[in-house]
Amino acid sequence: MQLMDIARVRWACRRGMLELDVLFQPFVENQYQHLDDQGKSDFIRLLECEDPELFAWFMGHEQCPDQALADMIVKVRGRAAP
């Protein structure tokens, strides 16, 4: 998978759900650049998922079946925690 430039990643973080924006935007601004290439690739794959799916995973209503994405969800949620 080809990595996106940061401007495209920021744009992809703009979702149709405010709850997801609140999670993704601080992560991409503060943590994304510190990820290795595999982490960046996993984050981009996460952004390619549909909003209802993401919402269910982030809110803990469902378990993400992809372990790499599940690990990234933990990282993103950890960044959003106070």
C-alpha positions, -999 to 999 in steps of 0.1 A, spaced: 0 0 0 13 34 -9 15 60 19 -4 92 15 11 126 20 1 143 52 -24 167 35 -43 137 21 -43 120 55 -56 151 72 -84 153 46 -93 116 50 -96 122 88 -125 145 81 -155 122 86 -192 124 85 -194 118 122 -181 144 147 -173 115 171 -147 102 146 -133 136 138 -126 142 175 -106 110 176 -88 111 142 -78 148 139 -57 150 171 -41 117 164 -30 127 129 -17 161 141 2 147 170 11 111 165 9 101 128 43 115 119 59 93 147 45 61 133 67 38 113 57 29 77 37 -1 88 18 20 114 11 47 88 -2 20 64 -24 6 91 -38 40 100 -45 47 63 -63 13 60 -83 23 91 -94 55 74 -106 35 44 -132 18 65 -168 30 66 -180 54 94 -206 31 109 -180 3 112 -154 27 127 -180 40 152 -189 5 163 -152 -4 168 -142 28 186 -172 28 209 -166 -9 217 -199 -21 203 -181 -45 180 -146 -60 178 -125 -52 147 -117 -85 130 -83 -72 117 -58 -73 145 -35 -46 130 -65 -23 128 -77 -32 163 -42 -23 176 -44 11 157 -78 17 173 -63 13 207 -35 38 198 -60 63 184 -83 60 215 -53 63 238 -43 96 222 -79 109 226 -80 100 263 -74 130 287 
